[in-house]
Amino acid sequence: MAAASFTAAKFLAPVAAARSGGDRPAPSSVPVPSSARPLRRSRPARRLGSVLAVSSDVLAGNKAAAAQPAVTREEALELYEDMVLGRNFEDMCAQMYYRGKMFGFVHLYNGQEAVSTGFIKLLNQPDCVVSTYRDHVHALSKGVPARSVMAELFGKATGCCRGQGGSMHMFSEPHNLLGGFAFIGEGIPVATGAAFAAKYRHEVLKQSSPDGLDVTIAFFGDGTANNGQFFECLNMAQLWKLPIIFVVENNLWAIGMSHLRATSDPEIWKKGPAFGMPGVHVDGMDVLKVREVAKEAIDRARRGEGPTLVECETYRFRGHSLADPDELRRPDEKTHYAARDPIAQLKKYIIQQNLASEAELKSIEKRIDDVVEEAVEFADASPLPPRSQLLENVFADPRGFGIGPDGKYRCEDPKFTQGTAQV
């Protein structure tokens, strides 16, 4: 069956989840289809206070999952460089935010780099990525230059959206980054539409690439998995066998709400088999495991075998946004996941496998520091958007409302605010 095509190392057994009060959940009486049954049984996750460290404990108890997938030296260094870029860029964003260079809400990606890198670095240029409000690192992984992302965060005309998108609305047509979206779930229908367009080009217009179908990846969080749009798009994607991967970045918290308290069944991956598609749970703190799952899901989509739902259990090292004091998560929970830093894990693996030396990795880190510093200097020196840009991309014909026949803004007409201007 479709779900069983994933190996035991990737298609994990259910894990007992704690209720908010700490009670053990009752066994489910709902029958599980044969295609959705796990291929092996893992031991229950260890309880960490009121928190379950699902990924680390399940994967540690699964011998098949313990074997590290092989990567070449070039691949390992590409993964490391991308993850370090994401981390250092976000750390710099925090500095610039507190210095007053950025405005509004800024949501950082620290700790989740293995998910972005593990998936996006396997994509081709025509493949699409749809992100959330936590979108800076997705943009970087897809190839948008760091200076363009930083300038967008500064609200400058040289940004990837000419300063009109800001932190939560990164978009780049040349890189097929179809946007960050501020509201949860609203990017999933856009991603589903992009996947439909790819299939239409392939089957109707006969515009196929040598590799097969172009693939779309929709990133979203655990809180989104309770939204109606999520279920509607899962159904549509499986019905039409669309080339899309739904990637849940389950960082265990929807702002300040614990995933275990808000969801009747916290195992999001199981929602995939309910619609007939594979559902996969993977350790989102390990880029090599994420990459292995991503490769199989992307290959399925390119072959026309349809969508996959992948739950990457990860953790954000900062608050929900830079305005969040992060007082709701337990210190021992944060310490537990900080010890599993995905960048530190990859660095250790690279050195142990003799893929690169410590000095070579230090050289990469230094080069990334220079890239991020240059991005800040570029953004700071860039001009603000001109006033003439204010109503662009708002109205199909701004002369009908915001701009008068004389080319001047109607809001500058004293009669406009008096309600007597002719509109």
Salt bridges, closest charged atoms under 4 A:
ASP57 OD1 - ARG46 NE 3.75
GLU75 OE2 - ARG291 NH2 3.36
GLU81 OE1 - ARG367 NH2 2.93
GLU90 OE1 - HIS136 ND1 2.81
ASP91 OD1 - ARG318 NH2 3.32
GLU113 OE2 - ARG87 NE 2.57
ASP127 OD2 - ARG302 NH2 2.47
GLU203 OE2 - LYS199 NZ 3.72
ASP214 OD2 - ARG201 NH2 3.36
ASP222 OD2 - HIS259 ND1 3.93
GLU249 OE2 - HIS138 NE2 3.08
ASP265 OD2 - LYS270 NZ 2.89
GLU267 OE1 - LYS270 NZ 3.16
ASP283 OD2 - ARG340 NH2 2.57
ASP286 OD2 - LYS289 NZ 2.96
GLU296 OE1 - LYS10 NZ 2.20
ASP299 OD2 - LYS295 NZ 3.12
GLU305 OE1 - ARG300 NE 3.77
GLU305 OE2 - ARG303 NE 2.69
GLU313 OE1 - HIS281 NE2 3.26
ASP326 OD2 - ARG329 NH2 2.89
ASP326 OD2 - LYS334 NZ 3.45
ASP332 OD2 - ARG330 NH2 2.91
ASP341 OD2 - ARG87 NH1 3.04
GLU358 OE2 - LYS347 NZ 3.10
GLU360 OE2 - ARG73 NH2 2.68
GLU365 OE2 - LYS347 NZ 3.51
ASP370 OD2 - LYS366 NZ 3.01
GLU374 OE2 - ARG147 NH2 2.35
ASP380 OD1 - LYS101 NZ 3.03
GLU392 OE1 - ARG162 NH2 2.98
ASP397 OD1 - ARG399 NE 3.08
GLU412 OE2 - ARG387 NH2 3.22
